[in-house]
Structure formats: C-alpha cells, structure tokens
C-alpha cells in the first residue's frame, strides 16, 4: 500500500512561500502623446511573458491595465495609495508600473538616407503592503537602421519589433534587480512546520485556507495564525498558534460524543482508521468507509430518532427482559464494508 508520509503544500492564501515567484500586477502607461499608434498590447504581452518566472509572476497578463496619462515626457511611478489598493484588489504582493517615456526617430545622414527608432522605458516596482518603491530601471532601446521606404511601407511592424525588444531588455534588467533586493530576501521569513496528529488524515486549515491533511510539512509566514484541525467524530481543534521555522506542532484530537459512543476511545478510533487505510490509499477513502459503517450502524442498531432525540428501542430478547444495547460497528465490519466500496 502506498503511504503518504508528507504533503508539501504552498500557503497560497497568504504571502508566497520561500523561493516561490511573488505575484505582481502590471500597469502599462504611455506618456508619448504623439505616438498613439504604438502597439501597447504587444508591449504588455512581452513584458508579462519575460517577467514571469522563478522570481515574480504577473497576475493579470491577459488584461494588463493600460493608463494613457500623457502628462509628462518622463512618466510617473504608481502613487503609494494606488499601489496598495490595486495590489489588494488583484491579490498581488507588488505593482509594477511600465512607462513608455519616449518614442522617437533619428535621421541618419543629411539629407536623411536612413532612420533609427528609439524607445525609452521606465519600470518601477512598488510593494503592495506599504506602497513603497522597491526598485526600478530606465532603459533605452535603439533599432537598426531602416530606409525611408521601409519606415513608410511597414511602420507598424517596425514599431512592434522595437517594442518587443525594449520590453524584453527592460524586463531582464528589472528581474536582476528584484532578485538582489530586500524585497526578495523578505521571503526568507517563512516558517516550515511539521504537523503531526494522533488521527492520521485529519484536515488542517490555516487562516481559513485548506492545507491538506496531517501528517504534513507546511510553509507559512512566521507569526500568529488561526489553526483549525477537523476529522469526523472528533471535536474540532481550533486555536491561535505562533509558528516559527523548524517547529513540530502536534495536534491531539478527542472524540466527540457520537465518536465516543461508537469507538469508545481515541486509541481504538485511530486503530480503526489505520486498519481501514490498509485496504485503500486515500484519506477520502477512509472517511467514506467510516461514514458508510456509521450509517450501517444506525440501520442495524436498536435505536430510533423521535422528535430530534435519539432513543433506545426496548426489545425483549429470548431468555430475558433486558434492553438490547446498540453496538458499534466492529473493525472487521468496517473493513468488510471497505472491500465492498
């Protein structure tokens, strides 16, 4: 039988885990008012593709937000308040503003016999939590020489080629800066917690996010979190816990009233789960077997439900007047039901 010893799970509901790409929202600005023909969609797509990797991932590549402000020739960084709000709305750790500052042509020769195209970009990354600028780059890309005929006949293609090149070059430089910044090293503030439990397969949630089943090695930001551990027939374990790196956190579940009536003790319950597990592979399989066994127990027991209360049926068995007490399904009965699933 295959045994799942550990579940290595990312904590997606909070900060991204150590060494994982951090989510970043992309905002594209065009500050060259006289160049409305620039292929902004191609520019945004190339930026999203070149930036997404092991360091960051763009969370809105299909609809990168375009802001045609055209206020200055130099562009502007995202205001702190806007960066914080946009990051919250898109679930991003950072907001990246990509500004096209200038798009010009240079005459080659007098009179001109050829032309060069130039584009200057400014990329600025802001932290969504604080609004503060993390790092940025300003980059100038220059095309090869084009004849007047080429510029006149295929302007759109030449513009797009330069915008692709400019976006790729600027993205490479920005990623290098991000990787060496304190913004990336801040991710080291991650706690790797080894969770164990007396009931194998118990569900674990941290801050409302499902983290799989125990036993598990889970990565969470260091600090205080809401911890919830659940399993059928057990009292829910709910607490606030402070997590530090390398910690082992052991959860002890206790049977609820229904579970204690059926299984008598946590030890017998754990043994039942272990024996059922040997006939299958998944935690869900064990739960279904337990649930089916419980349903069968109610069907075969001398119990009825009347006005919301559980009552014993008073039966007179041969040879006596004692009531027949309801009996829990035995381990063997549960295993037999498991084989039928």
RACORDA-V974308 format. One record per residue. N is the residue number from 1. RES is the residue in one letter. SS is DSSP state (a for helix, b for strand, c for the rest). PHI is phi in whole degrees, -180 to 180 (999 if undefined). D_FIRST is the distance of its C-alpha to the first C-alpha in whole Angstrom. Layout:
n & res & ss & phi & d_first
N & RES & SS & PHI & D_FIRST
N & RES & SS & PHI & D_FIRST
//
This chain:
n & res & ss & phi & d_first
1 & X & c & 999 & 0
2 & X & c & -74 & 4
3 & X & c & -123 & 6
4 & X & c & -88 & 10
5 & X & c & -82 & 12
6 & X & c & -140 & 15
7 & X & c & -117 & 17
8 & X & b & -89 & 20
9 & X & b & -124 & 23
10 & X & c & -82 & 26
11 & X & c & -96 & 29
12 & X & c & -74 & 31
13 & X & c & -75 & 33
14 & X & c & -121 & 35
15 & X & c & -65 & 36
16 & X & c & -66 & 34
17 & X & c & -78 & 31
18 & X & c & -55 & 32
19 & X & c & 72 & 33
20 & X & c & -92 & 32
21 & X & c & -63 & 35
22 & X & b & -90 & 37
23 & X & b & -72 & 39
24 & X & b & -135 & 42
25 & X & b & -91 & 45
26 & X & b & -109 & 47
27 & X & b & -122 & 51
28 & X & b & -107 & 53
29 & X & b & -122 & 57
30 & X & b & -113 & 60
31 & X & c & -104 & 63
32 & X & c & -107 & 65
33 & X & c & -61 & 67
34 & X & c & -92 & 69
35 & X & c & -125 & 66
36 & X & c & -70 & 64
37 & X & c & -84 & 63
38 & X & c & -63 & 61
39 & X & c & -77 & 57
40 & X & a & -64 & 55
41 & X & a & -64 & 52
42 & X & a & -64 & 52
43 & X & a & -61 & 52
44 & X & a & -65 & 50
45 & X & a & -63 & 47
46 & X & a & -65 & 48
47 & X & a & -59 & 47
48 & X & a & -60 & 44
49 & X & a & -69 & 43
50 & X & a & -77 & 44
51 & X & a & -83 & 43
52 & X & b & -73 & 40
53 & X & c & -177 & 37
54 & X & c & -76 & 36
55 & X & c & -94 & 38
56 & X & b & -135 & 39
57 & X & b & -135 & 38
58 & X & b & -81 & 41
59 & X & c & -86 & 40
60 & X & c & -131 & 43
61 & X & a & -67 & 43
62 & X & a & -76 & 44
63 & X & a & -141 & 47
64 & X & c & -52 & 48
65 & X & b & -72 & 51
66 & X & b & -101 & 54
67 & X & b & -126 & 57
68 & X & c & -89 & 60
69 & X & c & -82 & 63
70 & X & c & 53 & 65
71 & X & c & -92 & 67
72 & X & c & -140 & 67
73 & X & c & -78 & 67
74 & X & c & -103 & 64
75 & X & c & 79 & 62
76 & X & c & -152 & 60
77 & X & c & -78 & 57
78 & X & c & -65 & 55
79 & X & c & -58 & 57
80 & X & a & -56 & 55
81 & X & a & -62 & 55
82 & X & a & -68 & 54
83 & X & a & -62 & 51
84 & X & a & -67 & 49
85 & X & a & -70 & 50
86 & X & a & -65 & 48
87 & X & a & -61 & 45
88 & X & a & -65 & 45
89 & X & a & -65 & 45
90 & X & a & -98 & 43
91 & X & c & 65 & 40
92 & X & c & -112 & 41
93 & X & c & -76 & 42
94 & X & b & -142 & 45
95 & X & b & -124 & 47
96 & X & b & -106 & 49
97 & X & b & -99 & 52
98 & X & b & -113 & 53
99 & X & b & -107 & 57
100 & X & b & -87 & 59
101 & X & b & -86 & 62
102 & X & b & -146 & 64
103 & X & b & -140 & 65
104 & X & b & -133 & 68
105 & X & b & -125 & 69
106 & X & b & -120 & 71
107 & X & b & -76 & 74
108 & X & b & -110 & 75
109 & X & c & 95 & 78
110 & X & c & -142 & 82
111 & X & c & -69 & 82
112 & X & c & -63 & 78
113 & X & c & -113 & 77
114 & X & b & -158 & 73
115 & X & b & -139 & 71
116 & X & b & -117 & 68
117 & X & b & -102 & 65
118 & X & b & -133 & 64
119 & X & b & -138 & 62
120 & X & b & -112 & 61
121 & X & b & -116 & 58
122 & X & b & -133 & 57
123 & X & b & -114 & 53
124 & X & b & -136 & 53
125 & X & b & -106 & 50
126 & X & b & -115 & 50
127 & X & b & -77 & 47
128 & X & c & -71 & 47
129 & X & c & -75 & 46
130 & X & c & -110 & 50
131 & X & c & 83 & 51
132 & X & c & -76 & 52
133 & X & b & -74 & 53
134 & X & b & -88 & 50
135 & X & b & -168 & 51
136 & X & b & -167 & 53
137 & X & b & -139 & 55
138 & X & b & -124 & 58
139 & X & b & -136 & 58
140 & X & b & -112 & 60
141 & X & b & -113 & 60
142 & X & b & -126 & 62
143 & X & c & -80 & 62
144 & X & c & -75 & 64
145 & X & c & -75 & 68
146 & X & b & -122 & 68
147 & X & c & -76 & 71
148 & X & a & -60 & 73
149 & X & a & -65 & 72
150 & X & a & -64 & 69
151 & X & a & -64 & 69
152 & X & a & -70 & 71
153 & X & a & -86 & 69
154 & X & c & -140 & 65
155 & X & a & -59 & 65
156 & X & a & -60 & 62
157 & X & a & -66 & 60
158 & X & a & -67 & 61
159 & X & a & -61 & 61
160 & X & a & -65 & 57
161 & X & a & -61 & 57
162 & X & a & -69 & 58
163 & X & a & -66 & 56
164 & X & a & -62 & 53
165 & X & a & -64 & 54
166 & X & a & -63 & 55
167 & X & a & -65 & 52
168 & X & a & -65 & 50
169 & X & a & -66 & 52
170 & X & a & -66 & 52
171 & X & a & -63 & 48
172 & X & a & -61 & 48
173 & X & a & -69 & 50
174 & X & a & -68 & 49
175 & X & a & -58 & 45
176 & X & a & -61 & 46
177 & X & a & -69 & 48
178 & X & a & -63 & 45
179 & X & a & -63 & 43
180 & X & c & -96 & 46
181 & X & c & -90 & 47
182 & X & a & -66 & 46
183 & X & a & -62 & 44
184 & X & a & -76 & 41
185 & X & a & -67 & 41
186 & X & a & -64 & 41
187 & X & a & -68 & 38
188 & X & a & -68 & 37
189 & X & c & -81 & 37
190 & X & b & -117 & 34
191 & X & b & -101 & 31
192 & X & b & -101 & 28
193 & X & b & -111 & 26
194 & X & b & -96 & 23
195 & X & b & -95 & 22
196 & X & b & -127 & 21
197 & X & b & -156 & 21
198 & X & c & -71 & 20
199 & X & c & -115 & 19
200 & X & c & -68 & 15
201 & X & c & 95 & 15
202 & X & c & -66 & 19
203 & X & b & -75 & 21
204 & X & b & -124 & 24
205 & X & b & -128 & 27
206 & X & b & -125 & 30
207 & X & c & 53 & 33
208 & X & c & 85 & 32
209 & X & b & -95 & 29
210 & X & b & -69 & 26
211 & X & b & -116 & 24
212 & X & b & 97 & 20
213 & X & b & -126 & 18
214 & X & c & -91 & 18
215 & X & c & -77 & 17
216 & X & b & -159 & 19
217 & X & b & -105 & 21
218 & X & b & -123 & 24
219 & X & b & -105 & 27
220 & X & b & -139 & 31
221 & X & b & -61 & 34
222 & X & c & -60 & 35
223 & X & b & 130 & 37
224 & X & b & -89 & 37
225 & X & b & -139 & 35
226 & X & b & -86 & 34
227 & X & b & -111 & 30
228 & X & b & -135 & 29
229 & X & b & -127 & 26
230 & X & b & -134 & 25
231 & X & c & -158 & 22
232 & X & c & -55 & 23
233 & X & c & 72 & 25
234 & X & b & -121 & 26
235 & X & c & -71 & 29
236 & X & c & -63 & 29
237 & X & b & -94 & 29
238 & X & b & -133 & 32
239 & X & b & -161 & 34
240 & X & b & -97 & 36
241 & X & b & -130 & 34
242 & X & b & -100 & 36
243 & X & b & -106 & 33
244 & X & c & -124 & 34
245 & X & c & -66 & 32
246 & X & c & 82 & 29
247 & X & c & -79 & 29
248 & X & b & -109 & 26
249 & X & b & -116 & 27
250 & X & b & -102 & 25
251 & X & b & -105 & 25
252 & X & c & -112 & 26
253 & X & c & -91 & 25
254 & X & c & -115 & 27
255 & X & b & -67 & 27
256 & X & c & -82 & 30
257 & X & a & -59 & 32
258 & X & a & -66 & 30
259 & X & a & -64 & 27
260 & X & a & -69 & 29
261 & X & a & -65 & 30
262 & X & a & -87 & 27
263 & X & a & -112 & 25
264 & X & c & 71 & 28
265 & X & c & -150 & 26
266 & X & a & -63 & 24
267 & X & a & -65 & 22
268 & X & a & -68 & 22
269 & X & a & -63 & 20
270 & X & a & -62 & 18
271 & X & a & -66 & 17
272 & X & a & -61 & 16
273 & X & a & -60 & 14
274 & X & a & -64 & 12
275 & X & a & -72 & 12
276 & X & a & -67 & 12
277 & X & a & -59 & 9
278 & X & c & -71 & 7
279 & X & c & -99 & 8
280 & X & c & -150 & 7
281 & X & c & -124 & 7
282 & X & c & -113 & 10
283 & X & a & -65 & 13
284 & X & a & -63 & 15
285 & X & a & -60 & 13
286 & X & a & -63 & 14
287 & X & a & -62 & 17
288 & X & a & -63 & 18
289 & X & a & -66 & 17
290 & X & a & -63 & 19
291 & X & a & -64 & 22
292 & X & a & -66 & 22
293 & X & a & -63 & 22
294 & X & a & -68 & 25
295 & X & a & -61 & 27
296 & X & a & -65 & 26
297 & X & a & -61 & 28
298 & X & a & -63 & 31
299 & X & a & -65 & 31
300 & X & a & -92 & 31
301 & X & c & -82 & 33
302 & X & c & -90 & 37
303 & X & b & -133 & 37
304 & X & b & -134 & 39
305 & X & b & -108 & 40
306 & X & b & -131 & 43
307 & X & c & 53 & 45
308 & X & c & 78 & 42
309 & X & b & -116 & 41
310 & X & b & -91 & 39
311 & X & b & -131 & 41
312 & X & b & -76 & 40
313 & X & c & -85 & 42
314 & X & c & -86 & 44
315 & X & c & -115 & 44
316 & X & c & -112 & 46
317 & X & c & -73 & 43
318 & X & c & -56 & 45
319 & X & c & 88 & 47
320 & X & c & -179 & 47
321 & X & c & -111 & 48
322 & X & c & -69 & 45
323 & X & c & -69 & 42
324 & X & c & -85 & 39
325 & X & c & -76 & 37
326 & X & c & -64 & 34
327 & X & c & -117 & 30
328 & X & c & -73 & 27
329 & X & c & -64 & 24
330 & X & c & -77 & 22
331 & X & a & -59 & 19
332 & X & a & -63 & 19
333 & X & a & -65 & 21
334 & X & a & -64 & 18
335 & X & a & -66 & 15
336 & X & a & -65 & 18
337 & X & a & -65 & 18
338 & X & a & -64 & 15
339 & X & a & -68 & 14
340 & X & a & -82 & 18
341 & X & c & -71 & 17
//
